[in-house]
Structures are given as structure tokens and as C-alpha cells.
């Protein structure tokens, strides 16, 4: 696996951008210079993140998300061994 996280990554296993290997390694996201730990999905190329909108759910029971535009910088977390 490379030292850079994927350009687009989603936490939802039903998404085509879900990568279990990257998520197991641990991915952090810096959005507009601020560390975020509530990111559901991100895209570096398009410059956006999706975050959960409170406790709201859609009709299928999935969390409702908000798409926020800005500077996205993903990185791998250092795992303690």
C-alpha cells in the first residue's frame, strides 16, 4: 500500500469508494486546516467532505449528510504497535 491515502474514500460499505484496507490503517482528514474526525466521505480532487447532519436519517435508515466544499488534506494515522 502506498504512503498516500486514496483521492476519494467513504466510510459506508455500500459505496464504491469504500476501501477497507485504508480504513483499517487509519485515515485522518484536515479540512480547511482543521482536524476533522466526523467525516463520512471525502474527495480531494473535487474539494469536498460529507459529514453527518445531526441525528437525521433518510427513509432507508442511513444518516443524512451535508456536503461541505473546501481544502481537503487526508493523511494516514500513526498506529501504535
N, C-alpha and C positions, 0 to 999 in steps of 0.2 A: 504494500500500500504506500502511496506517495505521502510526502510530508505536508501537502496542502489539502484542505477539505474540498469536497465537491462544490461546483459552482452553484448547484441548487440541491437542497436537501429538505425532506419532510419527515416529521415525526410519525405521521399517520401511516400505518402499514398498508392501507389500501391505495396509497398514492404511488404513481410510477416513479417518483423521485425519492422513495424511501430506500435507504441504504443501511441495513442492519450492522454491517461491519464498521462503518464510520460512526454510527451512533453508539456502538459498544465501546469504541475507542474514546469517545467523548468529544463533542464539538461545542465550542463556545462561540458566541456571536457578539461583536462590538457594533452597535448601531448608532451612527452619528457621534461616535466617540464614547458612548456609554455602554457598559457591560449589561447585556440582557440575558436573563435566564428563563424567560417566558415565551420564547419564540417557537411557534409551531412549524413554520416553514420559512425558508429564505431563498432569495435569488440574488447572487452577486451581480450578474450581467445586467439584469433589469433594475437593480437597486431598490428592492423592497423586502419587507418581512411581513409575516402574518402572525398576529397574536390573538389570544382568546379574548372575546368580548364579555367579560364577567362570567356569569353562570348560565347565560342564554344557550339554548340548544336548538338545532333545526329539527325538522319533522322526523328525521332518521335517528335522532339522538346524538348527533355529532355536535361538538362545540361550535358556536358561531365565532367567526374570526374577522378581524379588521386587517386590511392591507395598508401598511404604512410605508411611504417612499422615503428614501434617504441613502446614506452611505453605509454599506454592509461590509464588515470585515470578519469572516469566520476564521477560527483557529482551532487546532486540536488541543485539548486539555492535557496537562501532565498528570498521568495516573501514578499514584503511589503504589509501589510493589512491595 
